[in-house]
Amino acid sequence: MINTKRQAIALLSDHADPAAVVGTEEAGGQNVYVRQVGENLAALGWQVDMFTRKANPEDPTIVQHSPYCRTIRLKAGPETFIPRDRLFDHMPEFVKSFCDFQTQQAYSYPLIHTNYWLSAWIGLQLQQKTGIQLIHTYHSLGVVKYDSVTKPKIAHTRLATEKAILERSSCVVATSPQEKEILKTRVSSKGQIEVIPCGTDTSNFCAIPKVSAREKLGWFPQEKIVLYVGRFDPRKGIETLVQACASLKNQGCDKLKLVIVGGSLTDRIDGQERQRIEQIVQDLGLDEITVFTGQVGHDLLPLYYSAADVCVVPSHYEPFGLVAIEAMACGTPVIASNVGGLRFTVLPEETGLLVPPRDVDAFAGAIHRVIQDEVWAKKLRKQASASVNQRFTWNSVAIKLSHLYRYTLARTIMHEQPWNPPQTSPLWTPVGEEVKRVAV
């Protein structure tokens, strides 16, 4: 039930269930983002309802995460898994289910934060019906995605929706300055954009002594561990990493070990790409030095990050790159493609290195540099952890979003005053690295 003493807001995440286990059926960064934002906003005094599509009849309709934060699964099409690129036809039913839910509880949400373009489409329909305030986070941009893949039939609808949400929402949240620039130059010059990065759970993702982490995983101290964490998707660039490791092996790099973490529990989504990568590993003669771990829970991921010498993020594009900050939070240097939000999260020569995407030689050279220079790598590890704790915590993300929500709601009362959000809020008083919480 809604707590009437708190301001209720809704987060929409149509395909990315905040209550899902990360690693199952397309569950990844967006699921983490929405869940963490929701729980941290609730801790700041909001009543947070997170709406997603029910994809399994056995799943509970409502999952209570904390007293003031819950996931609500709505009917939108058959209660079975449907890939997100086939979900659009069911979005009108999602709109209806959302409106029915509000009617049943006799309460409406004055502000809705949508995530991904499908939720943006839902938000725009609700805006037409009720005039609610819309905040949006893209997570992925069609205008960038379609640079490297054949445009599907839904492309026109997606691009039009992404443009409309930028121009018609109260504000769009870009997760990096690079994403903001792309939005302004390639989506629309109109619209309000605020840069609020993603975060990571620094109570979970934190440095563990490398020796201890390796003992628990059964890895040898002398091994040079190169780590990849993420989905199997052609756009993730895993093939580039595998080829770079083959190059290092051919150059005589001793004790090299490639660990690939991730993949869904079924083969319905990424099975074909995993098989392709496994075949490349075999063709390049890397079978004996490569480990495919499959899905690893967030409770164990810090062990993998901490045990690795370097974490590689070879994506062709990333709006932000949660894996990069998870690794850095654990004190692991990151080598990443010089694209998108990775140019914002990874500080070259301080927390890792940036190299051109798809450049096998550049990735091989960067990996070799980190694993061979132990003194420099030790410095990177220390700086990486400090950088994340200073720049990317979920608490700080929620505080900035809370300011944005309050300012947006205040503007509706003040009849749309010029957009000029304050840099600081009287609701919050800094106390060292923490903040003194005042009831919303």
Secondary structure, 3 states (H helix, E strand, C coil): CCCCCCCEEEEECCCCCCCCCCCCCCCCHHHHHHHHHHHHHHHCCCEEEEEEECCCCCCCCEEEEECCEEEEEECCCCCCCCCHHHCHHHHHHHHHHHHHHHHHHCCCCCEEEEEHHHHHHHHHHHHHHHCCEEEEECCCCHHHHCCCCCCCCCHHHHHHHHHHHHHHCCEEEECCHHHHHHHHHHHCCCCCEEECCCCECCCCCCCCCHHHHHHHHCCCCCCEEEEEECCCCHHHCHHHHHHHHHHHHHCCCCCEEEEEECCCCCCCCCHHHHHHHHHHHHHCCCHHHEEEEECCCCCCHHHHHHHCCEEEECCCCCCCCHHHHHHHHCCCCEEEECCCCHHHHCCECCCEEEECCCCHHHHHHHHHHHHHCHHHHHHHHHHHHHHHHHHCEHHHHHHHHHHHHHHHHHHHHCCCCCCCCCCCCCCCEEECCEEECCCC
